[in-house]
């Protein structure tokens, strides 16, 4: 399409996506992962180096990316959620654009991703950030593959793939490999030079990251946190069955809530309708090969080859955990291909299947908006106001009993309190879990708490011990005589309150 005819639908969709996401980014959901990156970005702004001064499995990209916006617009929930809003809007709009380029409407894949991503995990995340950079890299690469500003396109695409690796290590690397493979398939005569440009852009960004860490005397920490540690412990406790959360979380909550309003058969029907976009995501490994075989002439089109290569690369980069969230974050480009193959069938059932799935996504999104708009209770924090269904007594305790910058330890896993109350984590670990964190890391955290004589500890009794299996099904609590943090807290702290599942502990005098 010509530029003018493309820009109007894109702008209209971007506006729609932004309005839709606004209802969610104003809500404080207390997602356990939510505080990792927002608090880490705040620490970066104070001069901390990720992996050295605080230890996380993911690359440093999300911390520095958000810290940049904190630098210019202030450290607040407003800034963080504005960045999240733009990230979600830009990601969905890119998918809309990429779908149009290969003969689909683009709207179906974009809507499915829009309603099943950020609304279900309202938080700063390297998965969202890396997808934005990966899709931007892919869009530029496609322009280069079609002969548009070829050299600069390949160099820029490689650099953006390198930036993607700074968020999620394997995603950018797999994507760069997909670009090189595509070049050798499509442009054999000129593939070597183009591949060198991609490699130069990618390696340039990675080299800059490594040089900066070397200059900060932190390279060994980066290698340990982003490579050695996750490869040695991550899989043990963080594995999940395929599609985890759809049954265990969504279905078990959807049906009782709907049955309270509608008769049983109607409630079951609505549960099925809500599930359709998620079942598509889970079924893609089987559905997409069938579509490709059924319409193999279309599927093997030259312009679809980059989509196949990059789509599989992004999908593979999220397979370190097979839960619904990771699979959803990985399938973004493959959804574009699937809907394009369906929507090209002008008189076939495929076109109506695509429309039906889109309709289910729209209905599900509409219900979600209604639920999110009902979150109207202001939750006031030292970093701004968001909304929820009720106030948070734990946050209120922190704001009435601590001062800004005071050290408070939250155990095992709710670091957003550090950001919301503007208090500091006395350890290098935003979460401590047996099986993921090593015994040495637990002992280091205990030593930090003891040395700094931390006054208050928040001990989450709901998301702790066996409760961690609600999110980490492979987690197995250690035997009582192997516990490290719990005996220390029991010996040195006394309980002064119990709020919202948290034991509020004060250091014994």
C-alpha positions in Angstrom: 0.0 0.0 0.0 1.0 3.6 -0.4 2.3 5.4 2.6 -0.8 7.5 3.1 -3.2 4.6 2.9 -1.1 2.6 5.4 -0.5 5.4 7.9 -4.1 6.1 8.7 -5.1 2.6 9.7 -1.8 2.3 11.7 -2.4 5.5 13.6 -6.0 4.6 14.2 -5.0 1.2 15.6 -2.2 2.7 17.7 -4.7 5.1 19.3 -7.1 2.2 20.0 -4.4 0.1 21.5 -3.2 3.0 23.7 -6.7 3.7 25.0 -7.2 0.0 25.7 -4.0 -0.4 27.6 -4.5 2.7 29.6 -7.2 1.0 31.6 -4.6 -1.6 32.8 -1.4 0.4 33.3 -3.2 2.5 35.9 -3.7 -0.6 38.1 -1.3 -1.9 40.6 -1.4 -5.7 40.4 1.4 -6.7 42.8 2.8 -9.2 40.3 5.8 -10.8 42.0 8.0 -10.1 39.0 6.8 -6.5 38.7 9.2 -4.9 41.1 12.4 -6.5 39.8 12.9 -4.2 36.9 11.3 -1.1 38.2 13.4 -1.2 41.4 16.5 -2.2 39.5 16.1 0.8 37.1 15.9 3.0 40.2 19.1 1.5 41.5 20.8 2.0 38.1 19.9 5.6 38.3 21.7 5.8 41.6 24.9 4.3 40.1 24.4 0.6 40.6 25.6 -1.9 38.1 23.3 -4.8 37.3 24.8 -8.2 38.0 27.4 -6.7 40.3 25.4 -4.6 42.7 22.2 -6.5 42.3 21.9 -9.9 40.8 19.2 -10.9 38.2 19.1 -13.7 35.6 18.1 -11.4 32.7 20.4 -9.0 30.8 20.9 -5.4 32.0 18.9 -3.9 29.1 15.5 -3.5 30.9 17.1 -1.8 33.8 19.1 0.8 31.7 16.1 1.3 29.3 13.7 2.3 32.1 16.4 4.2 34.0 16.9 6.4 31.0 13.2 7.5 31.2 13.5 7.9 34.9 16.4 10.2 34.3 14.4 12.5 32.1 10.9 12.2 33.5 11.4 11.4 37.1 11.4 8.2 39.2 7.7 7.4 39.5 5.0 4.9 38.7 3.7 7.4 36.2 6.9 7.2 34.2 7.2 3.4 34.4 3.6 2.9 33.3 3.9 5.4 30.5 6.8 3.5 29.1 4.9 0.3 29.5 1.9 1.8 27.7 4.1 3.0 24.8 5.8 -0.5 24.7 2.5 -2.3 24.4 1.1 0.1 21.9 4.2 0.0 19.7 4.5 -3.8 19.8 0.9 -4.3 18.7 1.1 -1.7 16.0 4.2 -3.2 14.6 2.4 -6.6 14.4 -0.5 -4.9 12.6 1.9 -3.4 10.1 3.9 -6.6 9.6 0.7 -8.5 9.0 -0.4 -6.1 6.3 2.9 -6.5 4.5 2.2 -10.2 3.7 -1.3 -10.0 2.6 -3.3 -10.3 5.8 -5.4 -7.7 7.5 -2.8 -7.5 10.4 -5.6 -6.8 12.8 -6.2 -10.3 14.1 -2.7 -11.1 15.3 -2.3 -7.6 16.7 -5.5 -7.9 18.7 -4.7 -11.3 20.1 -1.3 -10.1 21.3 -2.8 -6.9 22.6 -5.4 -8.6 24.8 -3.3 -11.5 26.0 0.0 -9.8 26.9 0.3 -6.7 29.1 -3.3 -6.9 30.6 -2.4 -10.2 32.1 1.0 -9.1 33.4 1.0 -5.3 34.0 4.6 -4.8 34.7 7.9 -3.7 33.2 9.4 -6.9 31.7 12.4 -7.9 29.6 10.0 -10.1 27.6 7.9 -7.0 26.5 11.0 -4.9 26.0 12.9 -7.5 24.0 9.8 -8.2 21.8 9.6 -4.5 20.9 13.2 -4.3 19.9 13.1 -7.6 18.1 10.0 -6.6 16.0 11.6 -3.2 15.2 14.8 -5.1 14.1 12.7 -7.4 12.0 10.7 -4.6 10.3 13.9 -2.9 9.4 15.5 -6.1 8.2 12.5 -6.8 5.9 12.9 -3.4 4.3 16.6 -4.2 3.7 15.7 -7.7 2.2 13.4 -5.9 -0.2 16.2 -3.6 -1.3 15.2 -0.5 0.7 18.3 1.3 2.1 19.9 -2.2 2.1 23.2 -1.5 3.9 21.8 0.7 6.6 18.8 -1.6 7.1 21.0 -4.7 7.7 23.4 -2.8 10.0 20.6 -1.3 12.0 18.7 -4.6 12.2 21.8 -6.3 13.5 22.3 -3.6 16.1 18.7 -3.8 17.3 19.1 -7.6 17.5 22.1 -7.0 19.7 20.1 -4.6 21.8 17.5 -7.3 22.1 20.1 -9.6 23.6 20.8 -7.0 26.2 17.2 -7.6 27.4 16.9 -11.3 26.9 20.2 -12.9 26.0 19.1 -15.7 23.7 16.3 -13.8 21.8 18.6 -11.3 20.1 21.2 -14.0 19.2 18.6 -16.3 17.7 17.1 -13.4 15.8 20.5 -12.4 14.3 21.0 -16.0 13.3 17.6 -16.0 11.6 18.5 -12.9 9.7 21.7 -14.5 8.4 19.9 -17.7 7.4 17.3 -15.6 5.6 19.9 -13.7 3.7 21.5 -16.9 2.5 18.2 -18.3 1.3 17.0 -15.1 -0.4 20.2 -13.5 -1.6 22.8 -16.1 -2.2 24.9 -14.0 -4.5 25.1 -11.1 -2.0 24.4 -12.9 1.2 28.0 -12.8 2.6 28.3 -9.0 2.6 24.8 -8.5 3.9 25.4 -11.1 6.7 28.6 -9.3 7.6 26.6 -6.1 8.1 24.1 -7.9 10.4 26.9 -9.5 12.3 28.7 -6.1 12.6 25.7 -4.4 14.0 25.0 -7.3 16.4 28.5 -7.8 17.6 29.1 -4.0 17.9 26.3 -3.7 20.5 27.4 -6.8 22.4 31.1 -5.6 22.3 30.0 -2.2 23.7 28.1 -3.9 26.5 31.1 -6.1 27.4 33.5 -3.2 27.2 31.4 -1.1 29.6 31.3 -4.0 32.1 35.0 -4.5 31.7 35.6 -0.8 32.4 33.4 -1.0 35.5 35.3 -4.1 36.7 32.0 -6.0 36.5 32.4 -8.4 33.6 32.8 -11.5 35.7 29.6 -10.6 37.6 27.7 -10.3 34.3 29.0 -13.6 33.0 28.0 -15.3 36.2 24.5 -13.7 36.6 23.5 -14.0 32.9 25.2 -17.2 31.9 26.7 -19.5 34.6 24.0 -19.1 37.2 20.9 -19.5 35.0 22.4 -22.5 33.3 23.2 -24.2 36.6 20.0 -23.6 38.6 17.2 -22.1 36.5 15.8 -25.2 35.0 15.5 -27.1 38.3 12.9 -25.0 39.9 11.6 -22.9 37.1 10.3 -25.5 34.7 6.6 -25.8 34.1 4.2 -28.1 32.2 3.1 -27.0 28.7 0.5 -24.2 28.9 0.8 -23.9 32.7 -1.5 -21.2 34.2 -4.4 -21.6 31.7 -6.0 -24.4 33.7 -4.3 -23.8 37.0 -5.0 -20.1 37.1 -7.4 -18.8 34.6 -10.0 -21.6 34.3 -10.2 -22.0 38.0 -10.9 -18.3 38.5 -13.0 -17.6 35.4 -15.7 -20.3 35.9 -16.6 -19.4 39.6 -16.7 -15.7 38.8 -18.9 -16.2 35.7 -21.1 -18.8 37.4 -21.9 -16.3 40.1 -23.6 -14.2 37.3 -24.7 -16.7 34.7 -26.2 -20.2 34.6 -23.6 -23.0 34.5 -23.9 -23.8 30.7 -23.5 -20.1 29.8 -20.6 -19.7 32.2 -18.9 -22.7 30.5 -19.5 -21.2 27.1 -18.0 -18.0 28.1 -14.9 -19.8 29.5 -14.5 -21.5 26.2 -14.8 -18.2 24.3 -12.2 -16.6 26.6 -9.9 -19.5 26.1 -9.9 -19.5 22.3 -7.0 -17.0 21.9 -4.9 -18.9 24.5 -5.7 -22.3 22.9 -4.5 -20.9 19.6 -1.2 -19.8 21.2 -0.7 -23.2 22.8 -1.8 -25.1 19.6 0.5 -23.1 17.2 3.2 -25.8 17.1 0.6 -28.2 15.6 -1.7 -25.7 13.8 0.9 -23.8 11.9 2.5 -26.8 10.2 -1.0 -27.9 9.1 -1.8 -24.5 7.7 1.6 -24.4 5.9 1.0 -27.8 4.4 -2.6 -27.1 3.4 -1.6 -23.8 1.7 2.0 -24.7 0.9 2.2 -22.4 -2.1 1.4 -19.4 -0.1 3.4 -20.5 2.9 6.5 -20.9 0.8 6.3 -17.4 -0.8 9.5 -15.5 -0.9 8.2 -12.7 1.3 7.1 -15.1 4.0 10.5 -16.7 4.4 11.9 -13.9 6.8 8.7 -14.2 8.8 9.2 -18.0 9.2 12.8 -17.7 10.2 12.4 -14.8 12.7 9.1 -16.1 14.0 10.7 -19.5 14.9 13.7 -17.7 16.4 11.6 -15.5 18.7 9.4 -18.5 19.7 12.4 -20.7 20.5 13.9 -17.9 22.6 11.0 -18.2 25.1 11.1 -22.0 25.4 13.2 -22.0 28.6 9.8 -22.1 30.4 6.7 -23.7 28.8 4.1 -21.7 30.7 1.4 -19.7 28.9 3.1 -16.3 29.4 6.4 -17.4 27.8 4.7 -19.1 24.9 2.5 -16.0 24.4 5.6 -13.8 24.3 7.4 -16.1 21.9 4.6 -16.6 19.3 4.1 -13.0 18.2 5.5 -13.3 14.6 4.1 -16.8 14.2 0.6 -15.5 14.9 1.1 -12.9 12.1 2.0 -15.8 9.7 -1.0 -17.9 10.9 -3.6 -15.2 10.5 -2.1 -14.1 7.1 -2.5 -17.7 5.8 -6.1 -17.8 7.1 -7.1 -14.3 5.9 -5.9 -14.8 2.4 -8.7 -17.4 1.8 -11.4 -15.2 0.3 -14.0 -18.0 0.0 -12.6 -20.6 2.4 -13.4 -21.4 5.9 -10.0 -20.0 7.0 -11.2 -16.5 6.7 -14.2 -17.1 9.0 -12.0 -19.0 11.5 -9.7 -15.9 11.7 -12.7 -13.7 12.2 -14.1 -16.0 14.9 -10.8 -16.0 16.9 -10.6 -12.3 16.6 -14.2 -11.9 17.9 -13.3 -14.1 20.9 -10.3 -11.9 21.6 -12.4 -8.8 21.4 -15.0 -10.2 23.8 -12.3 -11.3 26.2 -10.6 -7.9 26.0 -13.9 -6.1 26.6 -14.6 -8.1 29.8 -11.0 -7.4 30.9 -11.5 -3.6 30.4 -14.7 -3.7 32.4 -12.8 -5.5 35.2 -9.9 -3.1 35.1 -12.0 0.0 35.0 -13.6 -1.2 38.3 -10.3 -0.8 40.1 -10.9 2.6 41.6 -9.4 2.6 45.1 -6.3 4.9 45.1 -3.2 3.2 46.3 -0.9 6.0 47.3 2.8 5.4 47.5 6.0 7.4 47.7 6.4 6.9 44.0 2.9 8.0 42.9 -0.7 6.8 42.9 -2.1 3.7 41.1 -5.4 2.0 41.6 -6.7 -1.3 42.9 -9.7 -3.0 44.5 -8.5 -2.2 48.0 -5.7 -0.4 49.8 -2.6 -2.3 50.8 -1.9 -2.4 54.6 1.7 -3.6 54.1 2.5 -0.6 52.0 0.8 1.6 54.5 2.9 0.1 57.3 6.1 0.8 55.4 5.1 4.4 54.7 4.3 5.1 58.3 7.1 3.2 60.0 10.1 3.8 57.7 11.9 6.7 56.1 12.9 7.1 52.5 16.0 5.2 51.7 15.8 3.0 54.9 16.8 -0.6 54.4 14.0 -3.2 54.6 14.1 -6.8 53.6 11.2 -8.4 51.8 11.3 -12.2 51.7 11.1 -14.2 49.6 9.8 -12.4 46.5 7.9 -9.1 46.3 10.4 -6.4 45.4 7.9 -3.9 44.2 7.6 -2.8 47.9 11.1 -1.5 47.6 10.1 0.9 44.8 6.6 1.8 46.0 7.8 2.7 49.6 11.2 4.1 48.4 13.1 1.8 50.7 16.2 -0.1 50.0 17.0 -3.8 49.7 19.9 -4.6 52.0 20.9 -7.6 49.9 21.8 -8.0 46.2 18.8 -10.3 45.6 15.3 -9.1 44.8 14.1 -12.7 45.4 15.5 -15.7 47.2 14.3 -19.1 46.4 15.8 -22.4 47.3 16.8 -24.3 44.2 17.2 -21.2 42.1 19.4 -19.2 44.5 22.4 -21.1 45.8 23.2 -21.7 49.4 26.1 -19.2 49.1 23.7 -16.5 48.0 21.4 -17.2 50.9 24.3 -17.0 53.3 25.5 -13.7 51.7 22.0 -12.2 52.1 21.9 -13.3 55.8 25.3 -11.7 56.3 24.1 -8.4 54.7 21.0 -8.3 56.9 23.0 -9.0 60.0 25.8 -6.6 59.2 23.4 -3.7 58.4 21.1 -4.7 61.4 18.0 -4.2 59.2 15.1 -3.1 61.4 12.1 -4.5 59.5 11.5 -7.6 57.5 8.4 -8.5 55.5 7.9 -12.2 55.3 5.4 -13.3 52.7 3.7 -16.5 54.1 1.4 -16.9 51.1 4.0 -16.8 48.4 6.5 -18.8 50.3 7.4 -22.5 50.9 4.8 -24.7 49.3 3.0 -21.5 48.1 5.7 -20.9 45.6 4.5 -23.9 43.6 1.5 -21.9 42.5 4.0 -20.1 40.2 6.9 -22.5 40.1 5.3 -26.0 39.9 8.7 -27.8 39.9 9.7 -26.0 43.2 10.4 -28.3 46.1 11.1 -26.7 49.5 14.2 -28.1 51.2 14.2 -30.1 54.4 13.9 -28.2 57.6 17.5 -28.7 58.5 18.6 -27.3 55.1 16.8 -23.9 55.6 19.0 -20.9 55.9 17.0 -17.7 56.0 14.1 -18.9 58.1 16.1 -20.0 61.2 18.0 -16.7 61.1 14.8 -14.6 60.9 13.1 -16.6 63.8 16.2 -16.1 66.0 16.7 -12.4 65.4 13.3 -11.0 64.7 9.9 -10.8 66.5 6.5 -10.5 64.8 4.8 -7.2 65.4 2.0 -7.5 62.9 0.3 -9.7 60.2 -1.1 -8.0 57.2 -2.3 -9.4 53.9 -0.4 -12.6 54.3 2.8 -10.9 55.4 4.5 -11.4 58.8 5.8 -8.0 59.7 9.0 -8.6 61.7 11.1 -6.2 63.8 14.6 -6.8 64.9 15.0 -7.9 68.5 16.8 -5.3 70.6 
